[in-house]
C-alpha cells in the first residue's frame, strides 16, 4: 500500500524536476522577464484596488495601460539582469 507521505514525496520530486527542466530550457533573461511580468502584474492590480478603496478590477483601457507599462519595464529588467550576469561571468 502506498503511504500518503510517499505520494507527497513523489509530487515534490516531480515539481522540482519540472522547475529544473524549465530552467534549463530557458535563458535567464526569459525567466527574469516572465517572473517580473507576473509579480509586477499582481502588484499593479493590488495597487489599483488600494487606490479605488475597494475590490475592483480595472477596465480594459486601464488594464491595457498597466500591462504595457509592466511589459516595458519587464523587458528593461530582463536585459539589465542579463547584462549584469554577463559582466559578472567575465570577471570570474
Kinemage of the C-alpha trace (Angstrom):
@kinemage 1
@onewidth
@group {chain A} dominant
@subgroup {mainchain}
@vectorlist {calphas} color= white
{ca unk a 1} P 0.000 0.000 0.000
{ca unk a 2} L 1.256 3.473 -0.863
{ca unk a 3} L 1.675 5.853 2.024
{ca unk a 4} L 0.465 9.475 1.766
{ca unk a 5} L 3.968 10.703 2.573
{ca unk a 6} L 5.305 8.680 -0.367
{ca unk a 7} L 2.812 10.357 -2.681
{ca unk a 8} L 3.734 13.832 -1.455
{ca unk a 9} L 7.435 12.985 -1.866
{ca unk a 10} L 6.773 11.886 -5.439
{ca unk a 11} L 4.804 15.071 -6.158
{ca unk a 12} L 7.630 17.178 -4.684
{ca unk a 13} L 10.176 15.409 -6.893
{ca unk a 14} L 8.013 15.924 -9.969
{ca unk a 15} L 7.615 19.641 -9.163
{ca unk a 16} L 11.357 20.044 -8.636
{ca unk a 17} L 12.115 18.242 -11.899
{ca unk a 18} L 9.641 20.418 -13.801
{ca unk a 19} L 11.325 23.577 -12.499
{ca unk a 20} L 14.767 22.198 -13.361
{ca unk a 21} L 13.646 21.338 -16.891
{ca unk a 22} L 12.076 24.763 -17.394
{ca unk a 23} L 15.177 26.475 -16.007
{ca unk a 24} L 17.474 24.518 -18.303
{ca unk a 25} L 15.272 25.196 -21.330
{ca unk a 26} L 15.039 28.926 -20.824
{ca unk a 27} L 17.698 31.559 -20.758
{ca unk a 28} L 17.970 33.751 -17.700
{ca unk a 29} L 16.570 36.839 -19.440
{ca unk a 30} L 13.349 34.993 -20.302
{ca unk a 31} L 12.968 33.732 -16.752
{ca unk a 32} L 13.527 37.231 -15.366
{ca unk a 33} L 11.086 38.685 -17.896
{ca unk a 34} L 8.326 36.192 -17.085
{ca unk a 35} L 8.724 36.421 -13.313
{ca unk a 36} L 8.930 40.210 -13.368
{ca unk a 37} L 5.809 40.422 -15.515
{ca unk a 38} L 3.840 38.112 -13.218
{ca unk a 39} L 4.966 39.712 -9.949
{ca unk a 40} L 4.537 43.285 -11.202
{ca unk a 41} L 1.082 42.478 -12.626
{ca unk a 42} L -0.128 41.205 -9.276
{ca unk a 43} L 1.413 44.205 -7.554
{ca unk a 44} L -0.202 46.612 -10.038
{ca unk a 45} L -3.645 45.095 -9.505
{ca unk a 46} L -3.241 45.347 -5.731
{ca unk a 47} L -2.167 48.984 -6.030
{ca unk a 48} L -5.104 49.657 -8.343
{ca unk a 49} L -7.550 48.200 -5.821
{ca unk a 50} L -5.947 50.146 -2.964
{ca unk a 51} L -6.320 53.344 -4.990
{ca unk a 52} L -10.004 52.624 -5.594
{ca unk a 53} L -10.535 51.704 -1.899
{ca unk a 54} L -12.466 48.599 -2.907
{ca unk a 55} L -12.026 45.215 -4.530
{ca unk a 56} L -12.432 46.027 -8.238
{ca unk a 57} L -10.534 45.201 -11.383
{ca unk a 58} L -9.511 47.861 -13.905
{ca unk a 59} L -11.495 48.319 -17.118
{ca unk a 60} L -9.988 47.274 -20.456
{ca unk a 61} L -8.262 50.598 -21.183
{ca unk a 62} L -6.700 50.777 -17.734
{ca unk a 63} L -5.683 47.114 -17.932
{ca unk a 64} L -4.020 47.701 -21.302
{ca unk a 65} L -2.085 50.690 -19.948
{ca unk a 66} L -0.968 48.728 -16.880
{ca unk a 67} L 0.112 45.710 -18.959
{ca unk a 68} L 2.053 47.826 -21.467
{ca unk a 69} L 3.924 49.633 -18.695
{ca unk a 70} L 4.710 46.342 -16.945
{ca unk a 71} L 5.913 44.712 -20.174
{ca unk a 72} L 8.224 47.626 -20.958
{ca unk a 73} L 9.814 47.577 -17.520
{ca unk a 74} L 9.986 43.769 -17.514
{ca unk a 75} L 11.994 43.841 -20.740
{ca unk a 76} L 14.301 46.514 -19.308
{ca unk a 77} L 14.743 44.471 -16.131
{ca unk a 78} L 15.484 41.269 -18.072
{ca unk a 79} L 18.042 42.960 -20.314
{ca unk a 80} L 19.773 44.642 -17.369
{ca unk a 81} L 19.866 41.330 -15.492
{ca unk a 82} L 21.394 39.585 -18.499
{ca unk a 83} L 23.972 42.348 -18.922
{ca unk a 84} L 24.953 42.269 -15.241
{ca unk a 85} L 25.255 38.459 -15.304
{ca unk a 86} L 27.433 38.610 -18.426
{ca unk a 87} L 29.720 41.162 -16.788
{ca unk a 88} L 29.971 39.119 -13.596
{ca unk a 89} L 30.737 35.963 -15.609
{ca unk a 90} L 33.539 37.761 -17.497
{ca unk a 91} L 35.077 38.950 -14.234
{ca unk a 92} L 35.277 35.460 -12.720
